[in-house]
């Protein structure tokens, strides 16, 4: 893992995360699976939309997306923020070649 990317870490299944890459807002999800893909940790995340599920009730089907750990914000069990990451880490997944 490159030393300039301290947030490229494996995330445990069940970890609550937020993705800040959309103009519409922040997406909230739960990590389903993580693996090392070359030099980045890749994650399968079940997302529930732009609002976290209320009272833990997962009453709608999630949609599944793949993101690098470096582009996800780790959340507490109550969907509050656990740690703040520098902004440039969260937007890395959005750059275009």
C-alpha positions in Angstrom: 0.0 0.0 0.0 1.4 3.4 -0.9 2.3 5.4 2.2 0.5 8.5 0.9 -2.9 6.6 1.0 -3.4 5.8 4.7 -7.1 5.2 4.3 -6.7 2.3 1.8 -7.6 -0.3 4.5 -9.7 -3.5 4.4 -13.3 -2.8 5.7 -15.1 -5.6 7.6 -18.4 -6.9 6.3 -21.2 -5.0 8.1 -19.2 -1.7 8.3 -21.5 1.3 7.7 -20.1 3.7 5.1 -20.9 6.9 3.2 -19.9 7.8 -0.4 -19.6 11.5 -1.1 -19.1 11.3 -4.9 -22.5 12.2 -6.2 -23.8 15.8 -6.8 -27.2 14.8 -5.5 -25.8 14.1 -2.0 -24.2 11.4 0.1 -25.1 7.7 -0.3 -25.3 5.4 2.7 -24.5 1.7 2.6 -23.1 -1.4 4.4 -20.0 -3.2 3.3 -20.8 -6.8 2.1 -17.3 -8.0 1.0 -13.8 -6.7 0.8 -10.7 -8.0 -1.0 -7.2 -6.8 -2.1 -7.3 -5.9 -5.8 -3.7 -5.2 -6.8 -2.8 -2.3 -4.5 -6.3 -1.1 -3.5 -8.9 -2.8 -1.2 -12.1 -3.2 -3.2 -15.5 -3.4 -1.5 -18.9 -4.6 -2.5 -21.3 -2.2 -0.8 -25.1 -2.5 -0.4 -26.3 1.1 -0.7 -29.7 2.3 0.5 -29.8 5.8 -1.1 -29.3 9.3 0.0 -30.8 8.8 3.5 -29.6 6.2 6.0 -32.2 3.6 7.0 -34.2 4.9 10.0 -34.1 2.8 13.2 -32.1 0.1 11.5 -35.2 -0.9 9.4 -33.9 -2.0 6.0 -37.3 -2.0 4.4 -36.2 -1.5 0.8 -33.9 -3.5 -1.4 -30.3 -2.1 -1.6 -28.4 -1.7 -4.8 -24.9 -3.1 -5.0 -21.9 -1.2 -6.1 -18.1 -1.7 -6.0 -15.8 1.0 -4.5 -12.3 1.3 -3.3 -11.9 1.7 0.5 -10.2 5.0 -0.1 -13.4 6.5 -1.5 -15.6 5.5 1.4 -16.2 7.3 4.7 -16.5 5.0 7.7 -19.6 5.5 9.9 -20.7 4.5 13.4 -23.5 2.1 14.0 -26.0 5.1 14.3 -24.8 6.3 10.9 -22.9 9.2 12.4 -19.3 10.0 11.2 -16.5 8.1 12.8 -13.6 10.0 11.4 -13.1 12.8 8.9 -10.9 12.1 5.9 -9.2 14.7 3.7 -11.5 15.7 0.9 -9.1 14.6 -1.9 -9.3 11.0 -0.7 -13.1 10.7 -1.0 -13.2 12.0 -4.6 -10.5 9.8 -6.0 -13.0 7.3 -7.5 -14.5 10.1 -9.7 -11.5 11.1 -11.8 -11.8 10.4 -15.5 -8.9 9.4 -17.8 
